[in-house]
Amino acid sequence: MSNVKQYQWHKIASHINEIDFNEAGLAEVEAGGKKICISRYREGIYACTAKCPHAGAHLQHGHVDALGNIVCPLHRYRFNVQNGRNTSGEGYFLKTWPVEMREDGIFVGIEAGGLLDWLK
């Protein structure tokens, strides 16, 4: 059994300008049946869970700080955009997914081989 993750790639936009980012560089999209928060930080595009694991606030209403942390709009918990780790000390984390910018669009990779994949 391999530990290498297999992804199903889901196109979220043909071009970066099609993503409805707020002034803070955050947007909520759907990929693979999941609501996902997309963030822009420096030259990168990142994908994570759409809601804060603490109280369920939609992260798209927060902002990305100068250190590259998504800041929850409700209680100001901070999460690194690259790996989802909580940087403000509460012990939570965000699920993250890889993002690829290709010539034919922007794609988010959702893990294949989940518990219910055999139903497909």
Phi, psi and omega per residue, in radians:
M1 nan 2.246 -3.055
S2 -1.554 2.529 3.076
N3 -1.610 0.008 3.137
V4 -1.320 2.205 -3.130
K5 -1.308 2.407 3.044
Q6 -1.827 2.359 -3.097
Y7 -2.060 2.562 2.895
Q8 -1.792 2.173 -3.058
W9 -1.632 2.249 -3.091
H10 -2.052 2.178 3.135
K11 -1.317 2.213 3.123
I12 -1.872 -0.279 3.102
A13 -2.931 2.692 3.051
S14 -1.409 -0.489 -3.120
H15 -2.596 2.663 -3.113
I16 -1.001 -0.547 -3.128
N17 -1.191 -0.256 3.111
E18 -1.406 -0.256 3.136
I19 -1.468 2.248 -3.051
D20 -1.469 1.241 3.120
F21 -1.232 2.486 3.006
N22 -1.390 -3.138 -3.130
E23 -1.062 -0.405 -3.115
A24 -1.560 0.012 3.098
G25 1.477 0.451 3.135
L26 -2.141 2.574 3.093
A27 -2.602 2.750 3.048
E28 -2.011 2.256 3.138
V29 -2.303 3.015 3.051
E30 -2.029 2.365 3.096
A31 -2.574 2.206 3.112
G32 1.065 0.560 -3.137
G33 1.346 0.166 3.141
K34 -2.029 2.498 2.979
K35 -1.431 2.248 -3.044
I36 -2.290 2.453 3.043
C37 -1.615 2.220 3.090
I38 -1.875 2.327 3.140
S39 -2.229 2.610 3.016
R40 -1.897 2.267 3.047
Y41 -2.499 2.131 -3.039
R42 0.903 -2.126 -3.114
E43 -1.673 0.044 -3.046
G44 -1.813 2.785 3.034
I45 -2.115 2.308 -3.056
Y46 -2.273 2.671 -3.131
A47 -2.243 2.388 3.102
C48 -2.612 3.089 3.074
T49 -0.924 2.495 -3.073
A50 -1.325 -0.432 -3.077
K51 -2.058 2.582 3.071
C52 -1.153 2.338 -3.128
P53 -1.229 -0.228 -3.124
H54 -1.359 -0.998 -3.055
A55 -2.314 0.148 3.030
G56 1.401 0.250 3.107
A57 -1.163 2.502 3.085
H58 -1.274 2.082 -3.064
L59 -1.160 -0.395 3.128
Q60 -1.073 -0.305 3.124
H61 -1.596 0.002 3.085
G62 -1.584 -2.570 3.085
H63 -2.665 2.952 3.051
V64 -1.838 2.169 -3.108
D65 -1.433 3.114 -3.075
A66 -1.135 -0.347 -3.139
L67 -1.618 0.000 3.136
G68 1.503 0.582 3.086
N69 -1.923 2.364 2.962
I70 -1.346 2.250 -3.135
V71 -1.856 2.092 -3.139
C72 -1.100 2.366 -3.114
P73 -1.241 -0.309 -3.049
L74 -1.527 -1.027 -3.078
H75 -2.057 0.120 3.074
R76 1.166 0.420 3.009
Y77 -1.141 2.554 -3.060
R78 -2.054 2.442 -3.110
F79 -2.373 2.298 3.114
N80 -1.117 2.259 -3.084
V81 -1.180 -0.450 -3.072
Q82 -1.416 -0.680 -3.052
N83 -2.186 -0.057 3.095
G84 1.366 0.022 -3.113
R85 -1.216 2.438 3.097
N86 -1.247 2.178 -3.105
T87 -1.871 -0.014 3.131
S88 -1.792 0.059 2.943
G89 1.672 0.099 -3.087
E90 -1.471 -0.263 3.073
G91 1.627 0.060 3.101
Y92 -1.481 3.001 2.994
F93 -2.628 2.793 3.086
L94 -1.876 2.431 2.992
K95 -1.205 2.333 3.113
T96 -2.092 2.732 3.107
W97 -2.329 2.618 3.098
P98 -1.264 2.607 3.092
V99 -2.161 2.359 3.061
E100 -2.139 2.278 3.035
M101 -1.741 1.976 -3.100
R102 -2.025 2.984 3.103
E103 -1.059 -0.571 -3.088
D104 -1.688 0.169 3.057
G105 2.521 -2.993 3.126
I106 -1.940 2.258 -3.025
F107 -2.200 2.528 3.033
V108 -1.986 2.331 3.134
G109 -1.635 2.079 3.092
I110 -1.865 2.330 -3.083
E111 -1.006 2.343 3.018
A112 -1.589 2.838 3.083
G113 1.460 0.454 3.104
G114 -1.224 3.024 -3.074
L115 -0.940 -0.671 -3.061
L116 -1.778 0.184 -3.125
D117 -1.038 -0.478 -3.107
W118 -1.156 -0.301 3.128
L119 -1.320 -0.336 -3.050
K120 -1.320 nan nan
